[in-house]
Amino acid sequence: MDDYPLIENHGLIGDLQTAALVTTDATIDWFCCPRFDSPSVFGALLDWRKGGHFTVRPAASDYETKQLYHPDTAVLVTRFMTEAGAGEVVDFMPVTGTTATPRHRLVRMLRCVRGSMTFEGEIAPRFDYGRKPHELHITEHGALFSSEDMDLAVHAVREPHDERLLNALSGDKDLRFTLTLQAGQQRGLVIESSPAGPPREVRLAEFEELFNGTVRFWRSWLSQSTYTGRWREAVERSAVTLKLMTYAPSGALVAAPTTALPEQLGGERNWDYRFTWIRDASFSVYALLGLGFKEEATAFISWLHNRVKEEAGQGNGTGPLNIMYRVDGSSDLVEEELKHWEGYRGSAPVRIGNGAADQLQLDIYGEALDSIYFAHQHGIHLDTRGWTALHTLLDWLVDHWDQPGEGLWETRGGRKDFTYGRVMSWVAFDRALRIAYDDGRPAARGRWMAERDNLYVQVLDQGWDQRKQSFVQHYGDDVLDSSLLRMPTVGFITPDDPMWKSTMDAMERELVSDSLVYRYNPEASPDGLRGSEGTFSLCTFMYVDALARTGRTDQARLVLEKMLTYANHLGLYSEEIALTGRQLGNFPQAFTHLALIDAAITLDATLNSKRVTA
């Protein structure tokens, strides 16, 4: 198990259609192609022996490494220091554009910056999660890996006077190479999927233009950010990370670019997150518009409008919407296990697809409507056909909101009357009414208003536990749930309401560990799965937001500053934090970075208002 890097010991690169993880010693151990949700080409992250990898490191056995992002970009730099010299591996993927393509490039620039350095590397792809064999052909200018479904070309970066970069093949399907450089020299490799032609030599001038063009893209994109607050570095890194997890052809945001990274080492809570959740992606609208990225918010709202119009979920009993989709909007997410892989550090099963796709989670209708309304306030409007479909959606919700569901945490312990689901159903009716009034749209106003008010009364009556003086996870029980931290955010209750303040106190007693927040207590509320989990990073940032709204700004600021110390060396977060402080779950997680942005914006505004008042 020592061969596996820590989850947090990775950086992320991507081209807005797929992405790769790079370890702190410059190994690419996760890369799916041609999309985020495609089978893996490099998958050592989930099986070190069988998954496939692309390693580059100094030939010297004794070295130190450091890793950073080239400022204001998604270009990753891994630095090696040895007794003989210092070198760098600069990794990036040139952006592909908004047209889906099977052609993607991984660029690895090898530099010597001091003294001399001999790099050695190994390219060992394993196509289709290691299920498809391949052949290797070495040519004068590089190499070609060929499998049933994909070719992968290796282009050597050379000048005419260079010696051969790629040495003899070791084995029958993997490629090993060495490269010796002196201070100031730079060479490298370009890995290309579905190439247009055979492997070719890439000149240094072309190589450097790929680098410069990628840097220009990211800096130009990030310059649109309007955030100038106290946590600018963390917020902007989160923004770049979210952009890296956005599928440009559709505007959809994946929950994470990985699958099956465990919520508990050795446990079974290993899920595939390479899809677009209505909930997570809806939250992205608030963060993106809050930072000034209107184009990205518009693209996702367009994707969401299309899902509303399709009504893909009607046939499976979940209502007009599914809870998640593939990035292209399709809904085939059949869950299966890769039994031939051992899983990250032995954490089996390794799952692809997601069986929760057909769950009934009523909260998604509130999240979808809330994001549509927020976009509406920023000038992004529904067309006529979209409003008609939305009207149909609300009519369905009128007849179905008062039934148990699985809840937003996708528990597998049976359906329950989740309080959060009812709160967000209230939000759905409330936001639809607001849009109808703003635009003069035809609507069943009386019916929607009656259901909205019924929901409000029901939540106060059945979602409140008198003994605990708190809103609870589901009706008929006293278990707490940190999802309810969003109640004041969506306007269901005011932050200074005594019922809300006592709810915050109860959560602090039962769900907060120092500054970190659990989703809920699975021992008190069995979720149908074995094992436990760490604190949920999304919930900690939601706690910061709720504290700020409640006026507890000093505490909110301390919790936020503590939480920032749990980021990895690049400012990235996975899903959860273990007691040891290690990161757990899929990495990086979009939900967490969205919540970080929201918390920073809310707390900044609160602190600024407080300062002006003083």
Buried (B, 14 or more C-beta within 10 A) or exposed (E): EEEBBEBBBBBBBBBBBBBBBBBBBBBBBBBBBBBBBBBBBBBBBBBBEBBBBBBBBBBBEEBEBEBBBBEBBBBBBBBBBBEBBBBBBBBBBBBBEBEBBBBBBBBBBBBBBBBBBBBBBBBBBBBBBBBBEBEBBBBEBBBBBBBEEBBBBBBBBBEEEEEEBBEEBEEEEBBBBEBBBEBEBBBBBBBBBBBEEBBBBBEBEEBEEBBEEBBEBBEEBBEEBEBEBBBEEBBBBBBBBBBBBBBBBBBBBBBBBBBBBBBBBEBBBBBBBBBBBBBBBBBBBBBBBBBEBBEBBBBBBBBBBBBBBBBBBBEEEBBBBBBBBBBBBEBEBEBEBBEEBBBBBEBBBBBBBBBBBBBBBBBBBBBBBBBBBBBBEBEBBBEEEBBBBBBBBBBBBBEBBBEBBBBBBBBEEEBBBBBBBBBBBBBBBBBBBBBBEEEEBEBBEEEBBEBBEBBBEBBEEBBBBEEBBBBBBBBEBBBBBBBBBBBBBBEBBEBEBEBBBBBBEBBEEBBBEEBBBBBBBBEEBEBEBEEEBBBBBBBBBBBBBBBBBBBBBEBBBBBBEBBBEBBBEBBBBBBBBBEEEBBBBBBBBBBBBBBBBBBBBBBBBBBEEEEEEE
